[in-house]
Amino acid sequence: MVCHRCGSSNVNVQAVSVVRNKHHGLFYWLFFGWLIDLLLWIFLTIPRLLIALFGSKRVKTKVHTEAVCQNCGYRWRV
Ligand SMILES: [Zn+2]
């Protein structure tokens, strides 16, 4: 594999895990997310169950491979 920027072949390929959360940060869900979930479970048990089953896209961890040039530091997805 060759770097797209500088043309060096000294490229390291690694797996990178990305936590996707479009609405709130990680700390929001750590401190407030559980409370909201609890309230939803109490008042909206059945709809919340369906959301939990089919809409579990709120926090999504996605792993992709990324190549990092050891020469110039340029990184891109493989
Ligand atoms: Zn490079």
N, CA, C, O and the ligand as a Tripos MOL2 file, in Angstrom:
@<TRIPOS>MOLECULE
protein
  313   311    79     0     0
PROTEIN
NO_CHARGES

@<TRIPOS>ATOM
      1 N           0.8430   -1.2030    0.0000 N.3       1 MET1
      2 CA          0.0000    0.0000    0.0000 C.3       1 MET1
      3 C           0.8740    1.2480    0.0000 C.2       1 MET1
      4 O           1.9080    1.2960    0.6660 O.2       1 MET1
      5 N           0.4540    2.2340   -0.7390 N.am      2 VAL2
      6 CA          1.2490    3.4480   -0.9010 C.3       2 VAL2
      7 C           0.4330    4.6550   -0.4300 C.2       2 VAL2
      8 O          -0.7680    4.7420   -0.6870 O.2       2 VAL2
      9 N           1.0900    5.5680    0.2510 N.am      3 CYS3
     10 CA          0.4270    6.7770    0.7340 C.3       3 CYS3
     11 C          -0.0330    7.6350   -0.4230 C.2       3 CYS3
     12 O           0.6930    7.8370   -1.3960 O.2       3 CYS3
     13 N          -1.2630    8.1430   -0.3020 N.am      4 HIS4
     14 CA         -1.8260    8.9510   -1.3840 C.3       4 HIS4
     15 C          -1.1940   10.3420   -1.4490 C.2       4 HIS4
     16 O          -1.2110   10.9960   -2.4920 O.2       4 HIS4
     17 N          -0.6460   10.7740   -0.3370 N.am      5 ARG5
     18 CA         -0.1210   12.1330   -0.2940 C.3       5 ARG5
     19 C           1.3470   12.2170   -0.6910 C.2       5 ARG5
     20 O           1.7290   12.9890   -1.5710 O.2       5 ARG5
     21 N           2.1700   11.3940   -0.0110 N.am      6 CYS6
     22 CA          3.6090   11.5250   -0.2490 C.3       6 CYS6
     23 C           4.1930   10.3650   -1.0520 C.2       6 CYS6
     24 O           5.3420   10.4310   -1.4880 O.2       6 CYS6
     25 N           3.4010    9.2930   -1.2510 N.am      7 GLY7
     26 CA          3.8840    8.1980   -2.0660 C.3       7 GLY7
     27 C           4.7500    7.2050   -1.3360 C.2       7 GLY7
     28 O           5.2980    6.2920   -1.9540 O.2       7 GLY7
     29 N           4.8890    7.3640   -0.0190 N.am      8 SER8
     30 CA          5.7100    6.4440    0.7650 C.3       8 SER8
     31 C           5.0010    5.1080    0.9520 C.2       8 SER8
     32 O           3.7760    5.0570    1.0540 O.2       8 SER8
     33 N           5.7700    4.0370    0.9980 N.am      9 SER9
     34 CA          5.1870    2.7080    1.2030 C.3       9 SER9
     35 C           5.1940    2.3290    2.6770 C.2       9 SER9
     36 O           4.7580    1.2360    3.0400 O.2       9 SER9
     37 N           5.6880    3.2250    3.5270 N.am     10 ASN10
     38 CA          5.7450    2.9680    4.9670 C.3      10 ASN10
     39 C           4.3890    3.3080    5.5920 C.2      10 ASN10
     40 O           4.2400    4.3130    6.2880 O.2      10 ASN10
     41 N           3.4050    2.4420    5.3240 N.am     11 VAL11
     42 CA          2.0410    2.6980    5.7580 C.3      11 VAL11
     43 C           1.5950    1.6160    6.7260 C.2      11 VAL11
     44 O           1.7740    0.4260    6.4690 O.2      11 VAL11
     45 N           1.0240    2.0310    7.8240 N.am     12 ASN12
     46 CA          0.5340    1.1080    8.8440 C.3      12 ASN12
     47 C          -0.9930    1.0340    8.7680 C.2      12 ASN12
     48 O          -1.6840    2.0520    8.7960 O.2      12 ASN12
     49 N          -1.4980   -0.1970    8.6720 N.am     13 VAL13
     50 CA         -2.9490   -0.3890    8.6110 C.3      13 VAL13
     51 C          -3.4370   -0.8720    9.9630 C.2      13 VAL13
     52 O          -2.9010   -1.8250   10.5280 O.2      13 VAL13
     53 N          -4.4660   -0.1990   10.4770 N.am     14 GLN14
     54 CA         -4.9530   -0.5590   11.8060 C.3      14 GLN14
     55 C          -6.4720   -0.4730   11.8660 C.2      14 GLN14
     56 O          -7.1010    0.2300   11.0750 O.2      14 GLN14
     57 N          -7.0500   -1.2010   12.8180 N.am     15 ALA15
     58 CA         -8.4890   -1.1710   13.0260 C.3      15 ALA15
     59 C          -8.8360   -0.0670   14.0110 C.2      15 ALA15
     60 O          -8.2520    0.0250   15.0920 O.2      15 ALA15
     61 N          -9.7910    0.7690   13.6270 N.am     16 VAL16
     62 CA        -10.1850    1.8970   14.4690 C.3      16 VAL16
     63 C         -11.6600    1.7620   14.8130 C.2      16 VAL16
     64 O         -12.4990    1.5840   13.9290 O.2      16 VAL16
     65 N         -11.9700    1.8470   16.0990 N.am     17 SER17
     66 CA        -13.3650    1.7870   16.5120 C.3      17 SER17
     67 C         -13.8960    3.1940   16.7450 C.2      17 SER17
     68 O         -13.2820    3.9960   17.4490 O.2      17 SER17
     69 N         -15.0400    3.4790   16.1470 N.am     18 VAL18
     70 CA        -15.6360    4.8050   16.2370 C.3      18 VAL18
     71 C         -17.0000    4.6910   16.9110 C.2      18 VAL18
     72 O         -17.8550    3.9180   16.4780 O.2      18 VAL18
     73 N         -17.1920    5.4630   17.9660 N.am     19 VAL19
     74 CA        -18.4840    5.4790   18.6360 C.3      19 VAL19
     75 C         -19.3260    6.5810   18.0100 C.2      19 VAL19
     76 O         -18.9900    7.7630   18.0720 O.2      19 VAL19
     77 N         -20.4150    6.1640   17.4130 N.am     20 ARG20
     78 CA        -21.2610    7.1270   16.7260 C.3      20 ARG20
     79 C         -22.4360    7.5400   17.6140 C.2      20 ARG20
     80 O         -23.1980    6.7020   18.0970 O.2      20 ARG20
     81 N         -22.5560    8.8170   17.8070 N.am     21 ASN21
     82 CA        -23.6620    9.3550   18.5860 C.3      21 ASN21
     83 C         -23.9920   10.7320   18.0250 C.2      21 ASN21
     84 O         -23.2640   11.7010   18.2390 O.2      21 ASN21
     85 N         -25.0840   10.7940   17.3170 N.am     22 LYS22
     86 CA        -25.3840   12.0160   16.5760 C.3      22 LYS22
     87 C         -26.0290   13.0940   17.4410 C.2      22 LYS22
     88 O         -25.9300   14.2810   17.1310 O.2      22 LYS22
     89 N         -26.6860   12.6860   18.5220 N.am     23 HIS23
     90 CA        -27.4750   13.6470   19.2750 C.3      23 HIS23
     91 C         -26.7510   14.1740   20.5160 C.2      23 HIS23
     92 O         -26.7330   15.3800   20.7620 O.2      23 HIS23
     93 N         -26.1610   13.2740   21.2910 N.am     24 HIS24
     94 CA        -25.5620   13.6950   22.5400 C.3      24 HIS24
     95 C         -24.1980   13.0410   22.7120 C.2      24 HIS24
     96 O         -23.8770   12.0340   22.0810 O.2      24 HIS24
     97 N         -23.4020   13.6560   23.5960 N.am     25 GLY25
     98 CA        -22.0810   13.1300   23.8640 C.3      25 GLY25
     99 C         -22.1280   11.9260   24.7750 C.2      25 GLY25
    100 O         -23.1760   11.5490   25.2990 O.2      25 GLY25
    101 N         -20.9590   11.3320   24.9500 N.am     26 LEU26
    102 CA        -20.8630   10.1330   25.7770 C.3      26 LEU26
    103 C         -21.2340   10.4210   27.2280 C.2      26 LEU26
    104 O         -21.9170    9.6190   27.8670 O.2      26 LEU26
    105 N         -20.7900   11.5530   27.7460 N.am     27 PHE27
    106 CA        -21.0500   11.8900   29.1340 C.3      27 PHE27
    107 C         -22.5220   12.1890   29.3760 C.2      27 PHE27
    108 O         -23.0330   11.9630   30.4730 O.2      27 PHE27
    109 N         -23.2000   12.6930   28.3580 N.am     28 TYR28
    110 CA        -24.6340   12.9370   28.4730 C.3      28 TYR28
    111 C         -25.3580   11.6390   28.7780 C.2      28 TYR28
    112 O         -26.2040   11.5870   29.6710 O.2      28 TYR28
    113 N         -25.0270   10.6000   28.0400 N.am     29 TRP29
    114 CA        -25.7020    9.3150   28.2420 C.3      29 TRP29
    115 C         -25.2210    8.6280   29.5020 C.2      29 TRP29
    116 O         -25.9580    7.8450   30.1030 O.2      29 TRP29
    117 N         -24.0070    8.9070   29.9070 N.am     30 LEU30
    118 CA        -23.5010    8.2960   31.1400 C.3      30 LEU30
    119 C         -24.2300    8.8440   32.3630 C.2      30 LEU30
    120 O         -24.5150    8.1010   33.3020 O.2      30 LEU30
    121 N         -24.5320   10.1370   32.3530 N.am     31 PHE31
    122 CA        -25.1080   10.7620   33.5350 C.3      31 PHE31
    123 C         -26.6090   11.0140   33.4210 C.2      31 PHE31
    124 O         -27.3060   11.0110   34.4360 O.2      31 PHE31
    125 N         -27.1190   11.2290   32.2180 N.am     32 PHE32
    126 CA        -28.5310   11.5500   32.0520 C.3      32 PHE32
    127 C         -29.2790   10.5260   31.2120 C.2      32 PHE32
    128 O         -30.4920   10.3760   31.3530 O.2      32 PHE32
    129 N         -28.5910    9.8430   30.3670 N.am     33 GLY33
    130 CA        -29.2340    8.8920   29.4720 C.3      33 GLY33
    131 C         -29.9690    7.7930   30.2200 C.2      33 GLY33
    132 O         -31.0700    7.3980   29.8360 O.2      33 GLY33
    133 N         -29.3540    7.3000   31.2910 N.am     34 TRP34
    134 CA        -29.9870    6.2300   32.0700 C.3      34 TRP34
    135 C         -31.2690    6.7200   32.7190 C.2      34 TRP34
    136 O         -32.2270    5.9600   32.8550 O.2      34 TRP34
    137 N         -31.2960    8.0050   33.1280 N.am     35 LEU35
    138 CA        -32.4820    8.5740   33.7770 C.3      35 LEU35
    139 C         -33.6280    8.6820   32.7730 C.2      35 LEU35
    140 O         -34.7670    8.3280   33.0760 O.2      35 LEU35
    141 N         -33.3110    9.1740   31.5770 N.am     36 ILE36
    142 CA        -34.3120    9.2870   30.5180 C.3      36 ILE36
    143 C         -34.8260    7.9070   30.1310 C.2      36 ILE36
    144 O         -36.0250    7.7020   29.9380 O.2      36 ILE36
    145 N         -33.8980    6.9710   30.0220 N.am     37 ASP37
    146 CA        -34.2930    5.6020   29.6960 C.3      37 ASP37
    147 C         -35.2130    5.0260   30.7620 C.2      37 ASP37
    148 O         -36.1850    4.3360   30.4540 O.2      37 ASP37
    149 N         -34.8970    5.3170   32.0150 N.am     38 LEU38
    150 CA        -35.7100    4.8090   33.1250 C.3      38 LEU38
    151 C         -37.1230    5.3680   33.0590 C.2      38 LEU38
    152 O         -38.0970    4.6350   33.2310 O.2      38 LEU38
    153 N         -37.2320    6.6810   32.8080 N.am     39 LEU39
    154 CA        -38.5450    7.3250   32.7110 C.3      39 LEU39
    155 C         -39.3200    6.7760   31.5220 C.2      39 LEU39
    156 O         -40.5250    6.5440   31.6140 O.2      39 LEU39
    157 N         -38.6460    6.5760   30.4330 N.am     40 LEU40
    158 CA        -39.2910    6.0300   29.2450 C.3      40 LEU40
    159 C         -39.7770    4.6150   29.4970 C.2      40 LEU40
    160 O         -40.8460    4.2180   29.0320 O.2      40 LEU40
    161 N         -38.9770    3.8560   30.2410 N.am     41 TRP41
    162 CA        -39.3660    2.4860   30.5550 C.3      41 TRP41
    163 C         -40.6040    2.4670   31.4390 C.2      41 TRP41
    164 O         -41.4480    1.5780   31.3180 O.2      41 TRP41
    165 N         -40.7110    3.4500   32.3300 N.am     42 ILE42
    166 CA        -41.8500    3.4950   33.2430 C.3      42 ILE42
    167 C         -43.1190    3.9070   32.5000 C.2      42 ILE42
    168 O         -44.1600    3.2660   32.6460 O.2      42 ILE42
    169 N         -43.0360    4.9650   31.7110 N.am     43 PHE43
    170 CA        -44.2340    5.5220   31.0840 C.3      43 PHE43
    171 C         -44.5070    4.9650   29.6950 C.2      43 PHE43
    172 O         -45.6450    4.9770   29.2240 O.2      43 PHE43
    173 N         -43.4920    4.4920   29.0650 N.am     44 LEU44
    174 CA        -43.6480    4.0160   27.6810 C.3      44 LEU44
    175 C         -42.9960    2.6490   27.5220 C.2      44 LEU44
    176 O         -42.1730    2.4370   26.6310 O.2      44 LEU44
    177 N         -43.3690    1.7480   28.3830 N.am     45 THR45
    178 CA        -42.6880    0.4510   28.4280 C.3      45 THR45
    179 C         -42.7510   -0.2810   27.0970 C.2      45 THR45
    180 O         -41.7280   -0.7010   26.5570 O.2      45 THR45
    181 N         -43.9450   -0.4270   26.5820 N.am     46 ILE46
    182 CA        -44.0980   -1.1890   25.3440 C.3      46 ILE46
    183 C         -43.4850   -0.4720   24.1380 C.2      46 ILE46
    184 O         -42.7300   -1.0920   23.3890 O.2      46 ILE46
    185 N         -43.7920    0.8390   23.9230 N.am     47 PRO47
    186 CA        -43.1210    1.5290   22.8060 C.3      47 PRO47
    187 C         -41.6120    1.5500   22.9610 C.2      47 PRO47
    188 O         -40.8710    1.4080   21.9880 O.2      47 PRO47
    189 N         -41.1670    1.7310   24.2060 N.am     48 ARG48
    190 CA        -39.7240    1.7670   24.4410 C.3      48 ARG48
    191 C         -39.0820    0.4150   24.1240 C.2      48 ARG48
    192 O         -37.9510    0.3430   23.6440 O.2      48 ARG48
    193 N         -39.8230   -0.6360   24.3990 N.am     49 LEU49
    194 CA        -39.3260   -1.9770   24.1020 C.3      49 LEU49
    195 C         -39.1260   -2.1530   22.6040 C.2      49 LEU49
    196 O         -38.1460   -2.7430   22.1490 O.2      49 LEU49
    197 N         -40.0920   -1.6200   21.8470 N.am     50 LEU50
    198 CA        -39.9920   -1.7060   20.3960 C.3      50 LEU50
    199 C         -38.8250   -0.8710   19.8900 C.2      50 LEU50
    200 O         -38.1050   -1.2750   18.9770 O.2      50 LEU50
    201 N         -38.6470    0.3080   20.5010 N.am     51 ILE51
    202 CA        -37.5300    1.1660   20.1150 C.3      51 ILE51
    203 C         -36.2040    0.4820   20.4260 C.2      51 ILE51
    204 O         -35.2530    0.5340   19.6460 O.2      51 ILE51
    205 N         -36.1720   -0.1610   21.5940 N.am     52 ALA52
    206 CA        -34.9420   -0.8450   21.9880 C.3      52 ALA52
    207 C         -34.6210   -1.9920   21.0420 C.2      52 ALA52
    208 O         -33.4570   -2.2950   20.7770 O.2      52 ALA52
    209 N         -35.6840   -2.6270   20.5340 N.am     53 LEU53
    210 CA        -35.4750   -3.7700   19.6530 C.3      53 LEU53
    211 C         -35.1070   -3.3370   18.2360 C.2      53 LEU53
    212 O         -34.2300   -3.9210   17.6000 O.2      53 LEU53
    213 N         -35.8040   -2.2880   17.7510 N.am     54 PHE54
    214 CA        -35.6320   -1.9340   16.3410 C.3      54 PHE54
    215 C         -34.8500   -0.6440   16.1120 C.2      54 PHE54
    216 O         -34.3500   -0.4090   15.0120 O.2      54 PHE54
    217 N         -34.7440    0.1830   17.1320 N.am     55 GLY55
    218 CA        -34.0910    1.4770   16.9450 C.3      55 GLY55
    219 C         -32.8470    1.6520   17.7730 C.2      55 GLY55
    220 O         -32.5950    2.7350   18.3020 O.2      55 GLY55
    221 N         -32.0770    0.6110   17.8910 N.am     56 SER56
    222 CA        -30.8880    0.6700   18.7390 C.3      56 SER56
    223 C         -29.7140    1.3150   18.0090 C.2      56 SER56
    224 O         -28.5790    0.8510   18.1120 O.2      56 SER56
    225 N         -29.9930    2.3830   17.2730 N.am     57 LYS57
    226 CA        -28.9310    3.0490   16.5230 C.3      57 LYS57
    227 C         -28.4170    4.2930   17.2430 C.2      57 LYS57
    228 O         -27.6210    5.0510   16.6900 O.2      57 LYS57
    229 N         -28.8730    4.4970   18.4740 N.am     58 ARG58
    230 CA        -28.5260    5.7170   19.1790 C.3      58 ARG58
    231 C         -27.0220    5.7930   19.4370 C.2      58 ARG58
    232 O         -26.3710    6.7930   19.1340 O.2      58 ARG58
    233 N         -26.4950    4.7230   19.9980 N.am     59 VAL59
    234 CA        -25.0500    4.6520   20.1850 C.3      59 VAL59
    235 C         -24.5570    3.4340   19.4240 C.2      59 VAL59
    236 O         -24.8880    2.2950   19.7530 O.2      59 VAL59
    237 N         -23.7790    3.6950   18.4250 N.am     60 LYS60
    238 CA        -23.3480    2.6120   17.5620 C.3      60 LYS60
    239 C         -21.8350    2.6170   17.4490 C.2      60 LYS60
    240 O         -21.2180    3.6300   17.1190 O.2      60 LYS60
    241 N         -21.2670    1.4890   17.7240 N.am     61 THR61
    242 CA        -19.8230    1.3650   17.5980 C.3      61 THR61
    243 C         -19.4980    0.6860   16.2800 C.2      61 THR61
    244 O         -19.9320   -0.4330   16.0060 O.2      61 THR61
    245 N         -18.7450    1.3760   15.4980 N.am     62 LYS62
    246 CA        -18.4180    0.8420   14.1830 C.3      62 LYS62
    247 C         -16.8990    0.7320   14.0420 C.2      62 LYS62
    248 O         -16.1620    1.6590   14.3770 O.2      62 LYS62
    249 N         -16.4610   -0.3900   13.5530 N.am     63 VAL63
    250 CA        -15.0260   -0.6150   13.3890 C.3      63 VAL63
    251 C         -14.6960   -0.5930   11.9080 C.2      63 VAL63
    252 O         -15.3140   -1.2900   11.1040 O.2      63 VAL63
    253 N         -13.7240    0.2100   11.5690 N.am     64 HIS64
    254 CA        -13.2630    0.2220   10.1880 C.3      64 HIS64
    255 C         -11.7430    0.2300   10.1710 C.2      64 HIS64
    256 O         -11.0930    0.6090   11.1450 O.2      64 HIS64
    257 N         -11.2050   -0.1880    9.0640 N.am     65 THR65
    258 CA         -9.7500   -0.2080    8.9340 C.3      65 THR65
    259 C          -9.2680    1.1210    8.3840 C.2      65 THR65
    260 O          -9.8710    1.7000    7.4800 O.2      65 THR65
    261 N          -8.1920    1.5790    8.9400 N.am     66 GLU66
    262 CA         -7.6450    2.8600    8.5580 C.3      66 GLU66
    263 C          -6.1560    2.7090    8.3140 C.2      66 GLU66
    264 O          -5.4560    2.0440    9.0780 O.2      66 GLU66
    265 N          -5.6860    3.3180    7.2650 N.am     67 ALA67
    266 CA         -4.2660    3.2730    6.9450 C.3      67 ALA67
    267 C          -3.6210    4.5810    7.3730 C.2      67 ALA67
    268 O          -4.1330    5.6630    7.0840 O.2      67 ALA67
    269 N          -2.4990    4.4740    8.0570 N.am     68 VAL68
    270 CA         -1.7870    5.6620    8.5320 C.3      68 VAL68
    271 C          -0.3780    5.6530    7.9620 C.2      68 VAL68
    272 O           0.3850    4.7060    8.1520 O.2      68 VAL68
    273 N          -0.0580    6.7170    7.2680 N.am     69 CYS69
    274 CA          1.2850    6.8420    6.7060 C.3      69 CYS69
    275 C           2.2650    7.1780    7.8190 C.2      69 CYS69
    276 O           2.0640    8.1370    8.5650 O.2      69 CYS69
    277 N           3.3350    6.3810    7.9310 N.am     70 GLN70
    278 CA          4.3300    6.6090    8.9720 C.3      70 GLN70
    279 C           5.3000    7.7100    8.5680 C.2      70 GLN70
    280 O           6.1130    8.1550    9.3780 O.2      70 GLN70
    281 N           5.2180    8.1370    7.3470 N.am     71 ASN71
    282 CA          6.1440    9.1450    6.8450 C.3      71 ASN71
    283 C           5.6180   10.5680    7.0250 C.2      71 ASN71
    284 O           6.3320   11.4480    7.5080 O.2      71 ASN71
    285 N           4.3360   10.7870    6.6220 N.am     72 CYS72
    286 CA          3.7950   12.1420    6.6950 C.3      72 CYS72
    287 C           2.6010   12.2450    7.6290 C.2      72 CYS72
    288 O           2.1220   13.3490    7.8870 O.2      72 CYS72
    289 N           2.1100   11.1230    8.1430 N.am     73 GLY73
    290 CA          1.0120   11.1700    9.0930 C.3      73 GLY73
    291 C          -0.3740   11.1950    8.4550 C.2      73 GLY73
    292 O          -1.3790   11.2600    9.1620 O.2      73 GLY73
    293 N          -0.4350   11.1440    7.1500 N.am     74 TYR74
    294 CA         -1.7230   11.1600    6.4630 C.3      74 TYR74
    295 C          -2.4620    9.8550    6.6980 C.2      74 TYR74
    296 O          -1.8790    8.7760    6.5990 O.2      74 TYR74
    297 N          -3.7570    9.9580    7.0110 N.am     75 ARG75
    298 CA         -4.5480    8.7550    7.2550 C.3      75 ARG75
    299 C          -5.8060    8.7630    6.4110 C.2      75 ARG75
    300 O          -6.4050    9.8060    6.1510 O.2      75 ARG75
    301 N          -6.1910    7.5580    5.9880 N.am     76 TRP76
    302 CA         -7.3920    7.4180    5.1690 C.3      76 TRP76
    303 C          -8.0040    6.0650    5.4230 C.2      76 TRP76
    304 O          -7.3500    5.1270    5.8790 O.2      76 TRP76
    305 N          -9.2810    5.9950    5.1120 N.am     77 ARG77
    306 CA        -10.0080    4.7300    5.3100 C.3      77 ARG77
    307 C          -9.7380    3.7730    4.1790 C.2      77 ARG77
    308 O          -9.6570    4.1630    3.0140 O.2      77 ARG77
    309 N          -9.6010    2.5130    4.5390 N.am     78 VAL78
    310 CA         -9.3190    1.4880    3.5450 C.3      78 VAL78
    311 C         -10.6100    0.8030    3.1440 C.2      78 VAL78
    312 O         -10.5950   -0.1010    2.3080 O.2      78 VAL78
    313 ZN          2.5160    9.8750    3.4290 Zn       79 ZN79
@<TRIPOS>BOND
     1     1     2 1
     2     2     3 1
     3     3     4 2
     4     3     5 am
     5     5     6 1
     6     6     7 1
     7     7     8 2
     8     7     9 am
     9     9    10 1
    10    10    11 1
    11    11    12 2
    12    11    13 am
    13    13    14 1
    14    14    15 1
    15    15    16 2
    16    15    17 am
    17    17    18 1
    18    18    19 1
    19    19    20 2
    20    19    21 am
    21    21    22 1
    22    22    23 1
    23    23    24 2
    24    23    25 am
    25    25    26 1
    26    26    27 1
    27    27    28 2
    28    27    29 am
    29    29    30 1
    30    30    31 1
    31    31    32 2
    32    31    33 am
    33    33    34 1
    34    34    35 1
    35    35    36 2
    36    35    37 am
    37    37    38 1
    38    38    39 1
    39    39    40 2
    40    39    41 am
    41    41    42 1
    42    42    43 1
    43    43    44 2
    44    43    45 am
    45    45    46 1
    46    46    47 1
    47    47    48 2
    48    47    49 am
    49    49    50 1
    50    50    51 1
    51    51    52 2
    52    51    53 am
    53    53    54 1
    54    54    55 1
    55    55    56 2
    56    55    57 am
    57    57    58 1
    58    58    59 1
    59    59    60 2
    60    59    61 am
    61    61    62 1
    62    62    63 1
    63    63    64 2
    64    63    65 am
    65    65    66 1
    66    66    67 1
    67    67    68 2
    68    67    69 am
    69    69    70 1
    70    70    71 1
    71    71    72 2
    72    71    73 am
    73    73    74 1
    74    74    75 1
    75    75    76 2
    76    75    77 am
    77    77    78 1
    78    78    79 1
    79    79    80 2
    80    79    81 am
    81    81    82 1
    82    82    83 1
    83    83    84 2
    84    83    85 am
    85    85    86 1
    86    86    87 1
    87    87    88 2
    88    87    89 am
    89    89    90 1
    90    90    91 1
    91    91    92 2
    92    91    93 am
    93    93    94 1
    94    94    95 1
    95    95    96 2
    96    95    97 am
    97    97    98 1
    98    98    99 1
    99    99   100 2
   100    99   101 am
   101   101   102 1
   102   102   103 1
   103   103   104 2
   104   103   105 am
   105   105   106 1
   106   106   107 1
   107   107   108 2
   108   107   109 am
   109   109   110 1
   110   110   111 1
   111   111   112 2
   112   111   113 am
   113   113   114 1
   114   114   115 1
   115   115   116 2
   116   115   117 am
   117   117   118 1
   118   118   119 1
   119   119   120 2
   120   119   121 am
   121   121   122 1
   122   122   123 1
   123   123   124 2
   124   123   125 am
   125   125   126 1
   126   126   127 1
   127   127   128 2
   128   127   129 am
   129   129   130 1
   130   130   131 1
   131   131   132 2
   132   131   133 am
   133   133   134 1
   134   134   135 1
   135   135   136 2
   136   135   137 am
   137   137   138 1
   138   138   139 1
   139   139   140 2
   140   139   141 am
   141   141   142 1
   142   142   143 1
   143   143   144 2
   144   143   145 am
   145   145   146 1
   146   146   147 1
   147   147   148 2
   148   147   149 am
   149   149   150 1
   150   150   151 1
   151   151   152 2
   152   151   153 am
   153   153   154 1
   154   154   155 1
   155   155   156 2
   156   155   157 am
   157   157   158 1
   158   158   159 1
   159   159   160 2
   160   159   161 am
   161   161   162 1
   162   162   163 1
   163   163   164 2
   164   163   165 am
   165   165   166 1
   166   166   167 1
   167   167   168 2
   168   167   169 am
   169   169   170 1
   170   170   171 1
   171   171   172 2
   172   171   173 am
   173   173   174 1
   174   174   175 1
   175   175   176 2
   176   175   177 am
   177   177   178 1
   178   178   179 1
   179   179   180 2
   180   179   181 am
   181   181   182 1
   182   182   183 1
   183   183   184 2
   184   183   185 am
   185   185   186 1
   186   186   187 1
   187   187   188 2
   188   187   189 am
   189   189   190 1
   190   190   191 1
   191   191   192 2
   192   191   193 am
   193   193   194 1
   194   194   195 1
   195   195   196 2
   196   195   197 am
   197   197   198 1
   198   198   199 1
   199   199   200 2
   200   199   201 am
   201   201   202 1
   202   202   203 1
   203   203   204 2
   204   203   205 am
   205   205   206 1
   206   206   207 1
   207   207   208 2
   208   207   209 am
   209   209   210 1
   210   210   211 1
   211   211   212 2
   212   211   213 am
   213   213   214 1
   214   214   215 1
   215   215   216 2
   216   215   217 am
   217   217   218 1
   218   218   219 1
   219   219   220 2
   220   219   221 am
   221   221   222 1
   222   222   223 1
   223   223   224 2
   224   223   225 am
   225   225   226 1
   226   226   227 1
   227   227   228 2
   228   227   229 am
   229   229   230 1
   230   230   231 1
   231   231   232 2
   232   231   233 am
   233   233   234 1
   234   234   235 1
   235   235   236 2
   236   235   237 am
   237   237   238 1
   238   238   239 1
   239   239   240 2
   240   239   241 am
   241   241   242 1
   242   242   243 1
   243   243   244 2
   244   243   245 am
   245   245   246 1
   246   246   247 1
   247   247   248 2
   248   247   249 am
   249   249   250 1
   250   250   251 1
   251   251   252 2
   252   251   253 am
   253   253   254 1
   254   254   255 1
   255   255   256 2
   256   255   257 am
   257   257   258 1
   258   258   259 1
   259   259   260 2
   260   259   261 am
   261   261   262 1
   262   262   263 1
   263   263   264 2
   264   263   265 am
   265   265   266 1
   266   266   267 1
   267   267   268 2
   268   267   269 am
   269   269   270 1
   270   270   271 1
   271   271   272 2
   272   271   273 am
   273   273   274 1
   274   274   275 1
   275   275   276 2
   276   275   277 am
   277   277   278 1
   278   278   279 1
   279   279   280 2
   280   279   281 am
   281   281   282 1
   282   282   283 1
   283   283   284 2
   284   283   285 am
   285   285   286 1
   286   286   287 1
   287   287   288 2
   288   287   289 am
   289   289   290 1
   290   290   291 1
   291   291   292 2
   292   291   293 am
   293   293   294 1
   294   294   295 1
   295   295   296 2
   296   295   297 am
   297   297   298 1
   298   298   299 1
   299   299   300 2
   300   299   301 am
   301   301   302 1
   302   302   303 1
   303   303   304 2
   304   303   305 am
   305   305   306 1
   306   306   307 1
   307   307   308 2
   308   307   309 am
   309   309   310 1
   310   310   311 1
   311   311   312 2
@<TRIPOS>SUBSTRUCTURE
     1 MET1         2 RESIDUE 1 A MET
     2 VAL2         6 RESIDUE 1 A VAL
     3 CYS3        10 RESIDUE 1 A CYS
     4 HIS4        14 RESIDUE 1 A HIS
     5 ARG5        18 RESIDUE 1 A ARG
     6 CYS6        22 RESIDUE 1 A CYS
     7 GLY7        26 RESIDUE 1 A GLY
     8 SER8        30 RESIDUE 1 A SER
     9 SER9        34 RESIDUE 1 A SER
    10 ASN10       38 RESIDUE 1 A ASN
    11 VAL11       42 RESIDUE 1 A VAL
    12 ASN12       46 RESIDUE 1 A ASN
    13 VAL13       50 RESIDUE 1 A VAL
    14 GLN14       54 RESIDUE 1 A GLN
    15 ALA15       58 RESIDUE 1 A ALA
    16 VAL16       62 RESIDUE 1 A VAL
    17 SER17       66 RESIDUE 1 A SER
    18 VAL18       70 RESIDUE 1 A VAL
    19 VAL19       74 RESIDUE 1 A VAL
    20 ARG20       78 RESIDUE 1 A ARG
    21 ASN21       82 RESIDUE 1 A ASN
    22 LYS22       86 RESIDUE 1 A LYS
    23 HIS23       90 RESIDUE 1 A HIS
    24 HIS24       94 RESIDUE 1 A HIS
    25 GLY25       98 RESIDUE 1 A GLY
    26 LEU26      102 RESIDUE 1 A LEU
    27 PHE27      106 RESIDUE 1 A PHE
    28 TYR28      110 RESIDUE 1 A TYR
    29 TRP29      114 RESIDUE 1 A TRP
    30 LEU30      118 RESIDUE 1 A LEU
    31 PHE31      122 RESIDUE 1 A PHE
    32 PHE32      126 RESIDUE 1 A PHE
    33 GLY33      130 RESIDUE 1 A GLY
    34 TRP34      134 RESIDUE 1 A TRP
    35 LEU35      138 RESIDUE 1 A LEU
    36 ILE36      142 RESIDUE 1 A ILE
    37 ASP37      146 RESIDUE 1 A ASP
    38 LEU38      150 RESIDUE 1 A LEU
    39 LEU39      154 RESIDUE 1 A LEU
    40 LEU40      158 RESIDUE 1 A LEU
    41 TRP41      162 RESIDUE 1 A TRP
    42 ILE42      166 RESIDUE 1 A ILE
    43 PHE43      170 RESIDUE 1 A PHE
    44 LEU44      174 RESIDUE 1 A LEU
    45 THR45      178 RESIDUE 1 A THR
    46 ILE46      182 RESIDUE 1 A ILE
    47 PRO47      186 RESIDUE 1 A PRO
    48 ARG48      190 RESIDUE 1 A ARG
    49 LEU49      194 RESIDUE 1 A LEU
    50 LEU50      198 RESIDUE 1 A LEU
    51 ILE51      202 RESIDUE 1 A ILE
    52 ALA52      206 RESIDUE 1 A ALA
    53 LEU53      210 RESIDUE 1 A LEU
    54 PHE54      214 RESIDUE 1 A PHE
    55 GLY55      218 RESIDUE 1 A GLY
    56 SER56      222 RESIDUE 1 A SER
    57 LYS57      226 RESIDUE 1 A LYS
    58 ARG58      230 RESIDUE 1 A ARG
    59 VAL59      234 RESIDUE 1 A VAL
    60 LYS60      238 RESIDUE 1 A LYS
    61 THR61      242 RESIDUE 1 A THR
    62 LYS62      246 RESIDUE 1 A LYS
    63 VAL63      250 RESIDUE 1 A VAL
    64 HIS64      254 RESIDUE 1 A HIS
    65 THR65      258 RESIDUE 1 A THR
    66 GLU66      262 RESIDUE 1 A GLU
    67 ALA67      266 RESIDUE 1 A ALA
    68 VAL68      270 RESIDUE 1 A VAL
    69 CYS69      274 RESIDUE 1 A CYS
    70 GLN70      278 RESIDUE 1 A GLN
    71 ASN71      282 RESIDUE 1 A ASN
    72 CYS72      286 RESIDUE 1 A CYS
    73 GLY73      290 RESIDUE 1 A GLY
    74 TYR74      294 RESIDUE 1 A TYR
    75 ARG75      298 RESIDUE 1 A ARG
    76 TRP76      302 RESIDUE 1 A TRP
    77 ARG77      306 RESIDUE 1 A ARG
    78 VAL78      310 RESIDUE 1 A VAL
    79 ZN79       313 GROUP 0 **** ****
